[in-house]
Amino acid sequence: MSRLDPATARERLIAHRQRRRAAGRILVTTDLPRDLVALVDQTKEERGASARASIIEEALRFYFEQKQRA
């Protein structure tokens, strides 16, 4: 696999983020305790997910759905 030059890589990243924003997605960056990341990674592997984001999104949705019911 060939590497992209930095300018091309940056342009592709910007375009990717613009497409995600246009689809209603917002990039959130946070620090998490190591034990939570390990649980997310374990769940990701068990489900065959390609990234942590889907696991974290599901956990947040579950949390807020449960909170609304309480």
N, CA, C and O atoms as a GROMACS GRO file, in nm:
protein
  280
    1MET      N    1   0.085  -0.118   0.000
    1MET     CA    2   0.000   0.000   0.000
    1MET      C    3   0.089   0.124   0.000
    1MET      O    4   0.178   0.136   0.084
    2SER      N    5   0.066   0.213  -0.092
    2SER     CA    6   0.149   0.334  -0.100
    2SER      C    7   0.094   0.440  -0.006
    2SER      O    8  -0.026   0.449   0.018
    3ARG      N    9   0.184   0.520   0.044
    3ARG     CA   10   0.147   0.629   0.134
    3ARG      C   11   0.115   0.753   0.054
    3ARG      O   12   0.176   0.779  -0.050
    4LEU      N   13   0.019   0.828   0.102
    4LEU     CA   14  -0.016   0.954   0.038
    4LEU      C   15   0.080   1.063   0.085
    4LEU      O   16   0.132   1.059   0.196
    5ASP      N   17   0.101   1.160  -0.001
    5ASP     CA   18   0.180   1.273   0.044
    5ASP      C   19   0.096   1.350   0.146
    5ASP      O   20  -0.027   1.345   0.141
    6PRO      N   21   0.160   1.422   0.237
    6PRO     CA   22   0.087   1.490   0.345
    6PRO      C   23  -0.025   1.583   0.298
    6PRO      O   24  -0.131   1.589   0.361
    7ALA      N   25  -0.004   1.654   0.189
    7ALA     CA   26  -0.108   1.747   0.141
    7ALA      C   27  -0.231   1.671   0.094
    7ALA      O   28  -0.343   1.711   0.124
    8THR      N   29  -0.211   1.561   0.022
    8THR     CA   30  -0.324   1.480  -0.026
    8THR      C   31  -0.396   1.415   0.091
    8THR      O   32  -0.519   1.411   0.095
    9ALA      N   33  -0.320   1.364   0.186
    9ALA     CA   34  -0.381   1.302   0.304
    9ALA      C   35  -0.466   1.403   0.380
    9ALA      O   36  -0.576   1.372   0.424
   10ARG      N   37  -0.414   1.524   0.395
   10ARG     CA   38  -0.490   1.628   0.465
   10ARG      C   39  -0.618   1.663   0.391
   10ARG      O   40  -0.724   1.676   0.452
   11GLU      N   41  -0.610   1.677   0.260
   11GLU     CA   42  -0.729   1.709   0.180
   11GLU      C   43  -0.833   1.598   0.193
   11GLU      O   44  -0.952   1.627   0.204
   12ARG      N   45  -0.789   1.474   0.191
   12ARG     CA   46  -0.883   1.362   0.204
   12ARG      C   47  -0.948   1.361   0.341
   12ARG      O   48  -1.067   1.333   0.354
   13LEU      N   49  -0.870   1.391   0.445
   13LEU     CA   50  -0.924   1.396   0.580
   13LEU      C   51  -1.027   1.507   0.593
   13LEU      O   52  -1.133   1.486   0.651
   14ILE      N   53  -0.997   1.622   0.539
   14ILE     CA   54  -1.091   1.735   0.543
   14ILE      C   55  -1.221   1.698   0.470
   14ILE      O   56  -1.330   1.725   0.520
   15ALA      N   57  -1.209   1.637   0.354
   15ALA     CA   58  -1.328   1.596   0.277
   15ALA      C   59  -1.408   1.492   0.354
   15ALA      O   60  -1.531   1.498   0.356
   16HIS      N   61  -1.339   1.398   0.417
   16HIS     CA   62  -1.407   1.295   0.496
   16HIS      C   63  -1.486   1.358   0.610
   16HIS      O   64  -1.603   1.324   0.633
   17ARG      N   65  -1.422   1.450   0.682
   17ARG     CA   66  -1.490   1.517   0.794
   17ARG      C   67  -1.607   1.601   0.746
   17ARG      O   68  -1.709   1.609   0.815
   18GLN      N   69  -1.595   1.664   0.630
   18GLN     CA   70  -1.707   1.742   0.575
   18GLN      C   71  -1.825   1.651   0.541
   18GLN      O   72  -1.940   1.686   0.568
   19ARG      N   73  -1.796   1.535   0.483
   19ARG     CA   74  -1.904   1.440   0.452
   19ARG      C   75  -1.972   1.392   0.580
   19ARG      O   76  -2.094   1.379   0.584
   20ARG      N   77  -1.894   1.365   0.683
   20ARG     CA   78  -1.951   1.320   0.810
   20ARG      C   79  -2.040   1.430   0.871
   20ARG      O   80  -2.149   1.401   0.920
   21ARG      N   81  -1.992   1.554   0.868
   21ARG     CA   82  -2.074   1.665   0.920
   21ARG      C   83  -2.203   1.679   0.840
   21ARG      O   84  -2.310   1.702   0.897
   22ALA      N   85  -2.193   1.667   0.709
   22ALA     CA   86  -2.311   1.678   0.623
   22ALA      C   87  -2.412   1.568   0.654
   22ALA      O   88  -2.532   1.585   0.632
   23ALA      N   89  -2.364   1.456   0.705
   23ALA     CA   90  -2.451   1.344   0.741
   23ALA      C   91  -2.502   1.357   0.885
   23ALA      O   92  -2.566   1.266   0.937
   24GLY      N   93  -2.474   1.471   0.948
   24GLY     CA   94  -2.525   1.495   1.082
   24GLY      C   95  -2.435   1.442   1.193
   24GLY      O   96  -2.479   1.430   1.308
   25ARG      N   97  -2.313   1.409   1.162
   25ARG     CA   98  -2.219   1.356   1.261
   25ARG      C   99  -2.130   1.469   1.313
   25ARG      O  100  -2.095   1.560   1.238
   26ILE      N  101  -2.093   1.462   1.440
   26ILE     CA  102  -2.004   1.559   1.501
   26ILE      C  103  -1.890   1.482   1.566
   26ILE      O  104  -1.913   1.387   1.640
   27LEU      N  105  -1.768   1.524   1.539
   27LEU     CA  106  -1.650   1.460   1.596
   27LEU      C  107  -1.634   1.505   1.741
   27LEU      O  108  -1.631   1.625   1.771
   28VAL      N  109  -1.624   1.408   1.830
   28VAL     CA  110  -1.606   1.435   1.973
   28VAL      C  111  -1.478   1.364   2.017
   28VAL      O  112  -1.460   1.245   1.991
   29THR      N  113  -1.391   1.437   2.083
   29THR     CA  114  -1.267   1.380   2.132
   29THR      C  115  -1.267   1.391   2.284
   29THR      O  116  -1.297   1.497   2.339
   30THR      N  117  -1.233   1.282   2.351
   30THR     CA  118  -1.230   1.283   2.497
   30THR      C  119  -1.125   1.186   2.549
   30THR      O  120  -1.079   1.097   2.477
   31ASP      N  121  -1.088   1.205   2.673
   31ASP     CA  122  -1.001   1.110   2.742
   31ASP      C  123  -1.088   1.017   2.824
   31ASP      O  124  -1.185   1.061   2.886
   32LEU      N  125  -1.056   0.889   2.823
   32LEU     CA  126  -1.130   0.791   2.902
   32LEU      C  127  -1.034   0.710   2.986
   32LEU      O  128  -0.918   0.693   2.950
   33PRO      N  129  -1.082   0.660   3.100
   33PRO     CA  130  -0.997   0.573   3.180
   33PRO      C  131  -0.963   0.446   3.104
   33PRO      O  132  -1.043   0.396   3.024
   34ARG      N  133  -0.845   0.395   3.128
   34ARG     CA  134  -0.794   0.276   3.060
   34ARG      C  135  -0.891   0.158   3.072
   34ARG      O  136  -0.909   0.083   2.976
   35ASP      N  137  -0.953   0.140   3.190
   35ASP     CA  138  -1.042   0.025   3.208
   35ASP      C  139  -1.166   0.034   3.118
   35ASP      O  140  -1.214  -0.068   3.069
   36LEU      N  141  -1.218   0.156   3.097
   36LEU     CA  142  -1.333   0.172   3.007
   36LEU      C  143  -1.293   0.145   2.862
   36LEU      O  144  -1.368   0.081   2.788
   37VAL      N  145  -1.177   0.191   2.823
   37VAL     CA  146  -1.129   0.166   2.687
   37VAL      C  147  -1.111   0.016   2.666
   37VAL      O  148  -1.143  -0.035   2.559
   38ALA      N  149  -1.061  -0.053   2.766
   38ALA     CA  150  -1.044  -0.199   2.755
   38ALA      C  151  -1.179  -0.267   2.737
   38ALA      O  152  -1.190  -0.361   2.658
   39LEU      N  153  -1.282  -0.221   2.809
   39LEU     CA  154  -1.415  -0.279   2.792
   39LEU      C  155  -1.472  -0.250   2.653
   39LEU      O  156  -1.535  -0.336   2.591
   40VAL      N  157  -1.451  -0.128   2.606
   40VAL     CA  158  -1.497  -0.092   2.472
   40VAL      C  159  -1.426  -0.181   2.368
   40VAL      O  160  -1.490  -0.233   2.277
   41ASP      N  161  -1.296  -0.196   2.382
   41ASP     CA  162  -1.220  -0.278   2.288
   41ASP      C  163  -1.263  -0.424   2.293
   41ASP      O  164  -1.272  -0.490   2.190
   42GLN      N  165  -1.290  -0.474   2.413
   42GLN     CA  166  -1.336  -0.613   2.427
   42GLN      C  167  -1.471  -0.630   2.356
   42GLN      O  168  -1.491  -0.728   2.282
   43THR      N  169  -1.562  -0.538   2.377
   43THR     CA  170  -1.693  -0.544   2.313
   43THR      C  171  -1.679  -0.531   2.162
   43THR      O  172  -1.748  -0.600   2.086
   44LYS      N  173  -1.589  -0.443   2.118
   44LYS     CA  174  -1.564  -0.425   1.974
   44LYS      C  175  -1.519  -0.556   1.912
   44LYS      O  176  -1.568  -0.595   1.805
   45GLU      N  177  -1.427  -0.625   1.977
   45GLU     CA  178  -1.377  -0.753   1.926
   45GLU      C  179  -1.487  -0.858   1.924
   45GLU      O  180  -1.502  -0.932   1.827
   46GLU      N  181  -1.564  -0.866   2.032
   46GLU     CA  182  -1.671  -0.965   2.042
   46GLU      C  183  -1.774  -0.948   1.931
   46GLU      O  184  -1.827  -1.046   1.878
   47ARG      N  185  -1.802  -0.825   1.896
   47ARG     CA  186  -1.904  -0.796   1.794
   47ARG      C  187  -1.846  -0.784   1.653
   47ARG      O  188  -1.921  -0.774   1.556
   48GLY      N  189  -1.715  -0.786   1.643
   48GLY     CA  190  -1.654  -0.771   1.512
   48GLY      C  191  -1.668  -0.632   1.454
   48GLY      O  192  -1.666  -0.614   1.333
   49ALA      N  193  -1.682  -0.533   1.542
   49ALA     CA  194  -1.695  -0.394   1.497
   49ALA      C  195  -1.560  -0.346   1.445
   49ALA      O  196  -1.456  -0.391   1.491
   50SER      N  197  -1.564  -0.255   1.351
   50SER     CA  198  -1.440  -0.205   1.292
   50SER      C  199  -1.380  -0.088   1.369
   50SER      O  200  -1.264  -0.054   1.349
   51ALA      N  201  -1.459  -0.027   1.459
   51ALA     CA  202  -1.409   0.089   1.531
   51ALA      C  203  -1.480   0.100   1.666
   51ALA      O  204  -1.585   0.039   1.689
   52ARG      N  205  -1.422   0.177   1.753
   52ARG     CA  206  -1.481   0.199   1.886
   52ARG      C  207  -1.607   0.285   1.879
   52ARG      O  208  -1.695   0.273   1.964
   53ALA      N  209  -1.616   0.371   1.780
   53ALA     CA  210  -1.724   0.470   1.775
   53ALA      C  211  -1.862   0.408   1.784
   53ALA      O  212  -1.948   0.459   1.856
   54SER      N  213  -1.886   0.299   1.713
   54SER     CA  214  -2.019   0.239   1.715
   54SER      C  215  -2.052   0.183   1.853
   54SER      O  216  -2.168   0.188   1.895
   55ILE      N  217  -1.953   0.130   1.923
   55ILE     CA  218  -1.976   0.077   2.057
   55ILE      C  219  -2.005   0.191   2.155
   55ILE      O  220  -2.097   0.181   2.236
   56ILE      N  221  -1.928   0.297   2.146
   56ILE     CA  222  -1.950   0.412   2.234
   56ILE      C  223  -2.084   0.478   2.205
   56ILE      O  224  -2.155   0.518   2.298
   57GLU      N  225  -2.121   0.489   2.078
   57GLU     CA  226  -2.251   0.548   2.041
   57GLU      C  227  -2.365   0.465   2.099
   57GLU      O  228  -2.460   0.520   2.155
   58GLU      N  229  -2.356   0.334   2.087
   58GLU     CA  230  -2.460   0.247   2.141
   58GLU      C  231  -2.470   0.261   2.293
   58GLU      O  232  -2.580   0.265   2.348
   59ALA      N  233  -2.356   0.268   2.361
   59ALA     CA  234  -2.356   0.281   2.507
   59ALA      C  235  -2.420   0.414   2.549
   59ALA      O  236  -2.496   0.418   2.645
   60LEU      N  237  -2.389   0.521   2.478
   60LEU     CA  238  -2.449   0.650   2.510
   60LEU      C  239  -2.599   0.650   2.486
   60LEU      O  240  -2.676   0.702   2.567
   61ARG      N  241  -2.641   0.591   2.373
   61ARG     CA  242  -2.786   0.584   2.347
   61ARG      C  243  -2.857   0.506   2.456
   61ARG      O  244  -2.962   0.547   2.503
   62PHE      N  245  -2.800   0.391   2.495
   62PHE     CA  246  -2.858   0.308   2.600
   62PHE      C  247  -2.868   0.388   2.730
   62PHE      O  248  -2.972   0.386   2.797
   63TYR      N  249  -2.762   0.457   2.766
   63TYR     CA  250  -2.760   0.536   2.889
   63TYR      C  251  -2.873   0.640   2.889
   63TYR      O  252  -2.948   0.649   2.986
   64PHE      N  253  -2.884   0.716   2.782
   64PHE     CA  254  -2.984   0.822   2.779
   64PHE      C  255  -3.126   0.768   2.768
   64PHE      O  256  -3.219   0.828   2.822
   65GLU      N  257  -3.144   0.656   2.699
   65GLU     CA  258  -3.277   0.593   2.694
   65GLU      C  259  -3.318   0.547   2.834
   65GLU      O  260  -3.432   0.567   2.875
   66GLN      N  261  -3.226   0.486   2.907
   66GLN     CA  262  -3.256   0.441   3.042
   66GLN      C  263  -3.282   0.559   3.135
   66GLN      O  264  -3.370   0.553   3.221
   67LYS      N  265  -3.207   0.665   3.117
   67LYS     CA  266  -3.225   0.783   3.202
   67LYS      C  267  -3.362   0.847   3.178
   67LYS      O  268  -3.426   0.894   3.272
   68GLN      N  269  -3.408   0.847   3.052
   68GLN     CA  270  -3.538   0.906   3.022
   68GLN      C  271  -3.651   0.823   3.081
   68GLN      O  272  -3.756   0.879   3.115
   69ARG      N  273  -3.632   0.693   3.093
   69ARG     CA  274  -3.735   0.605   3.148
   69ARG      C  275  -3.745   0.616   3.298
   69ARG      O  276  -3.848   0.584   3.357
   70ALA      N  277  -3.639   0.661   3.361
   70ALA     CA  278  -3.636   0.667   3.510
   70ALA      C  279  -3.714   0.785   3.563
   70ALA      O  280  -3.721   0.804   3.685
   0.00000   0.00000   0.00000
